């Protein structure tokens, strides 16, 4: 049926005219069809982007900060950890007079549920707290043998914000306190999947090894060609002190019997050096006493000369004539030289007159 115009008062009117189609209008849909087909082909050939559009479910956030009085090496280590962990947050240094329970309030204000706190004492000892805020548990470590990224200058490298693999020593599953530490380290050091600041690549690995009752931390790059490992840094050693039930306090779950405080270690070293010095002084005093003692004269043993062969006795010659005096050639030369010099002086004075 052809379209017709309708009057206002009812009834059908004259049949509506069809719009004229130009050649340009006929070409436009063909162009649109070609452009759509080209776009579809490009979509098929296009490689999808690396960023996955997944949902960020694991909302772990780590607060990394320290107390006042840390040295430059600790500050660089803290910056390296923040750079390697994109889900971390920073805060200002905490006063040493404040109690550690205040850190739970700071974590709540920063919307963080895990905390790495560096505590400096005597400007030479560094302690690290790993805590699950606010309910616990928490662990206190003595940090030793710190080497930062700027200090090591290793050949390894990794993408900033990439997610790491976590490698643990089999000894972590043998004892219950190590199993607890393993779970705490997994929750702190593992970057959440689909985190906004993270990259969806796995190109480095964090290794936690137990040796000499200490936890050794290393960071390695995974090379794509042969899956070899090249160290990146940083590196440090954690000596466990105590594990607490609460966050930064509470009942003690485990205490390391092999732990020796830095003060005791320095005291033992001083006592060893003092003992060496004392021993040297005692040897010197004994030598002085021996010198002062009178020498004991042993009686002559007649059997000592049994195998001694007597030497041939030379005849004694008595010199009756006085030996001639030895001529001193140097003194004679000096006398001749003086005589010649006086003669020259006299000749020079006579010519002058």
C-alpha positions in Angstrom: 0.0 0.0 0.0 1.2 3.5 -0.8 1.6 5.9 2.0 -1.1 8.6 2.2 -1.4 11.9 4.0 -4.1 12.2 6.6 -6.1 15.4 7.0 -6.8 16.9 10.4 -10.6 16.6 10.1 -10.5 13.0 9.0 -10.7 11.3 5.7 -7.8 10.3 3.4 -6.2 12.9 1.2 -4.0 12.9 -1.8 -1.3 10.1 -1.9 2.1 11.2 -0.5 4.9 11.6 -3.0 7.9 9.3 -2.8 11.3 11.0 -2.1 13.6 11.1 -5.1 16.8 9.0 -4.8 20.0 10.5 -6.0 23.1 8.5 -7.1 25.0 9.9 -4.1 22.4 8.5 -1.7 22.7 5.1 -3.4 26.5 5.0 -2.9 26.4 5.9 0.8 25.1 2.5 2.2 27.6 0.7 0.0 30.4 2.7 1.6 29.0 2.1 5.1 28.9 -1.6 4.4 32.5 -1.6 3.2 33.7 0.3 6.3 31.9 -2.1 8.6 33.5 -5.1 6.9 36.9 -3.5 7.2 36.4 -2.8 10.9 35.3 -6.5 11.5 38.5 -7.7 9.7 40.6 -5.4 11.9 38.9 -6.7 15.0 39.6 -10.3 14.0 43.3 -9.6 13.3 43.9 -7.3 16.4 45.8 -8.9 19.3 43.9 -8.3 22.5 45.6 -6.0 25.1 47.5 -7.4 28.0 45.4 -5.9 30.7 42.7 -8.3 31.9 39.3 -6.8 32.8 38.8 -9.0 35.9 37.3 -8.0 39.2 39.6 -6.9 42.0 38.5 -9.1 45.0 41.5 -9.4 47.3 41.6 -6.0 49.0 44.9 -6.5 50.9 46.7 -3.2 51.6 50.0 -3.0 53.3 51.3 -0.1 55.4 55.1 0.2 55.2 56.7 2.8 57.5 59.3 3.2 60.2 60.2 4.9 63.5 62.5 7.8 63.8 66.3 7.2 64.0 66.7 4.9 61.0 69.8 5.1 58.9 70.1 5.6 55.1 70.3 1.8 54.3 67.0 1.2 56.1 65.3 4.0 54.3 66.5 2.7 50.9 65.3 -0.8 51.9 61.8 0.6 52.8 61.6 2.4 49.4 62.6 -0.8 47.6 59.8 -2.8 49.2 57.3 -0.1 48.4 58.4 -0.1 44.8 58.2 -3.9 44.6 54.7 -4.0 46.3 52.2 -1.9 44.4 49.5 -2.6 47.0 51.5 -0.9 49.7 51.0 2.5 51.3 53.4 4.9 53.0 53.1 7.0 56.2 55.2 9.5 58.1 57.8 8.3 60.7 56.4 7.4 64.1 57.8 8.8 67.3 59.8 6.3 69.4 58.0 7.4 72.5 54.6 6.3 71.2 53.4 2.8 72.0 53.1 0.2 69.3 49.4 -0.2 69.7 49.0 3.2 68.1 50.0 1.5 64.8 46.6 -0.3 64.7 44.8 3.0 64.6 47.2 4.3 61.9 46.4 1.2 59.8 42.6 1.8 60.3 43.0 5.4 59.2 44.9 4.4 56.1 42.5 1.6 55.4 45.2 -1.1 55.6 44.9 -4.6 57.1 48.6 -5.6 57.1 51.6 -3.7 58.3 55.4 -3.8 57.9 57.0 -1.6 60.6 60.7 -0.9 60.9 61.9 -0.1 64.4 65.4 1.4 64.9 67.2 1.2 68.2 70.6 2.7 69.2 71.0 3.9 65.6 72.6 0.5 64.7 70.0 -2.2 65.4 66.9 -2.7 63.1 63.8 -4.7 64.0 61.0 -5.5 61.6 57.3 -6.1 62.7 55.0 -8.1 60.4 51.4 -7.7 61.6 47.9 -8.6 60.7 46.0 -5.5 61.9 44.0 -5.2 64.1 43.4 -8.8 65.3 46.8 -10.4 64.9 49.0 -12.4 64.8 52.2 -10.4 64.6 55.9 -11.4 64.5 59.1 -9.5 65.5 62.3 -10.0 63.6 65.9 -8.7 63.8 67.0 -7.6 60.4 70.6 -8.4 59.4 72.8 -8.2 56.3 70.8 -5.6 54.5 71.7 -4.9 50.8 69.5 -2.5 48.8 68.9 -2.2 45.1 71.2 0.8 44.7 73.9 -1.0 46.6 73.9 -4.3 44.8 73.7 -3.2 41.2 72.7 -6.7 40.0 72.1 -7.5 36.3 68.5 -8.6 36.9 65.5 -6.4 36.2 61.7 -6.7 36.4 58.7 -4.6 35.4 57.5 -2.2 38.0 54.2 -3.3 39.5 54.4 -6.9 38.1 53.1 -9.7 40.3 55.7 -12.0 41.9 55.8 -15.7 42.5 56.5 -16.7 46.1 58.9 -19.6 46.7 59.2 -21.1 50.2 61.6 -23.6 51.7 60.1 -27.0 52.4 61.1 -26.5 56.0 58.2 -24.0 56.4 55.8 -27.0 56.4 57.6 -29.0 59.0 57.2 -26.8 62.1 53.9 -25.0 63.2 55.5 -21.6 63.9 57.1 -21.6 60.4 53.7 -22.6 58.9 52.2 -19.5 60.6 55.0 -17.3 59.3 54.5 -18.7 55.8 50.8 -17.7 55.8 51.6 -14.3 57.1 54.4 -13.7 54.4 52.0 -14.9 51.7 49.3 -12.4 52.7 51.8 -9.6 52.9 54.2 -10.0 50.0 51.8 -11.4 47.3 50.3 -8.7 45.1 46.5 -9.1 44.7 45.2 -10.1 41.3 43.7 -7.4 39.2 45.0 -4.7 41.6 44.7 -1.3 39.8 48.4 -0.4 40.3 49.7 -3.9 39.4 50.6 -5.3 36.0 49.3 -8.7 34.8 52.8 -10.2 34.3 54.8 -12.6 36.4 58.5 -11.9 35.7 60.2 -12.2 39.2 60.1 -14.5 42.2 60.5 -13.8 46.0 62.3 -16.7 47.7 62.2 -17.3 51.5 64.8 -19.8 52.6 65.4 -21.1 56.1 69.1 -21.5 57.0 70.9 -21.3 60.4 67.5 -20.7 62.1 67.0 -17.5 60.0 64.8 -16.6 57.0 66.8 -15.4 54.0 64.9 -13.1 51.5 66.0 -12.9 47.9 64.4 -11.4 44.7 65.2 -13.0 41.3 64.2 -12.2 37.7 62.8 -15.1 35.6 64.4 -15.0 32.2 61.9 -16.1 29.5 64.3 -18.0 27.2 65.4 -20.8 29.6 63.6 -19.9 32.9 66.9 -19.1 34.5 67.1 -16.8 37.6 69.1 -13.6 37.9 69.1 -11.8 41.2 67.6 -8.3 41.3 67.7 -7.3 45.0 67.2 -6.3 47.7 68.4 -8.9 50.1 68.2 -9.2 53.9 68.0 -11.9 56.6 65.2 -12.1 59.2 66.1 -13.5 62.6 62.9 -14.4 64.4 62.5 -13.2 68.0 58.8 -13.7 69.0 55.4 -14.4 67.6 52.5 -12.7 69.3 48.8 -13.6 69.3 47.6 -10.0 68.9 48.7 -7.1 66.6 51.9 -5.6 68.1 51.5 -7.3 71.4 49.4 -9.9 73.3 50.2 -13.4 74.5 53.4 -14.9 73.2 52.8 -17.9 70.8 56.4 -18.7 70.2 59.8 -17.5 71.3 63.0 -18.4 69.5 65.5 -20.2 71.8 68.4 -19.6 69.4 68.0 -15.9 69.3 70.8 -13.8 70.7 70.3 -10.0 71.2 72.7 -7.6 69.5 73.7 -6.2 73.0 74.7 -9.7 74.2 76.5 -10.4 70.9 78.6 -7.1 71.3 79.2 -8.0 74.9 80.6 -11.4 74.0 82.9 -9.9 71.4 84.2 -7.3 73.9 84.8 -10.0 76.5 86.7 -12.1 73.9 89.0 -9.2 73.0 89.5 -8.3 76.7 90.5 -12.0 77.4 93.1 -11.9 74.6 94.5 -8.6 76.0 94.6 -10.1 79.5 96.4 -13.2 78.3 99.1 -11.1 76.6 99.6 -9.1 79.7 100.0 -12.2 81.8 102.6 -13.5 79.4 104.5 -10.2 79.6 104.4 -10.3 83.4 105.6 -13.9 83.6 108.6 -13.0 81.3 109.5 -10.0 83.6 109.4 -12.3 86.7 111.7 -14.8 85.0 114.2 -12.1 84.3 114.2 -10.9 87.9 114.8 -14.4 89.3 118.5 -15.3 90.1 119.9 -17.8 87.6 120.5 -21.3 89.1 124.0 -22.6 88.4 124.0 -26.2 87.6 126.9 -28.4 89.0 129.4 -29.6 86.4 128.7 -33.0 85.0 132.0 -34.9 84.5 130.4 -37.2 81.8 129.6 -34.2 79.6 133.2 -34.0 78.3 133.5 -37.6 77.4 133.1 -37.2 73.6 134.8 -33.8 73.3 137.9 -33.9 71.1 140.6 -31.5 72.4 141.9 -29.0 69.8 145.6 -28.9 68.8 147.6 -26.5 70.9 149.5 -23.8 68.9 153.0 -22.8 70.0 153.1 -19.5 71.8 155.3 -16.9 69.8 156.8 -14.0 71.6 157.4 -10.8 69.5 160.6 -9.1 70.5 160.8 -6.4 67.8 158.4 -3.5 67.9 156.1 -3.6 64.8 156.4 -0.8 62.3 153.6 1.8 62.5 151.0 1.6 59.8 151.1 4.4 57.2 147.9 6.4 57.1 147.5 7.3 53.5 144.5 9.6 54.0 146.3 11.7 56.6 149.4 12.0 54.4 147.2 13.2 51.4 145.6 15.8 53.7 148.9 17.1 54.8 150.2 17.4 51.2 147.0 19.2 50.2 147.4 21.7 53.0 151.0 22.3 52.2 150.2 23.0 48.5 147.3 25.3 49.5 149.6 27.4 51.7 152.2 27.6 49.0 149.6 28.9 46.5 148.3 31.5 49.0 151.9 32.8 49.5 152.5 33.0 45.7 149.2 34.9 45.3 150.1 37.4 48.1 153.6 38.0 46.6 152.2 38.8 43.1 149.7 41.2 44.6 152.5 43.2 46.2 
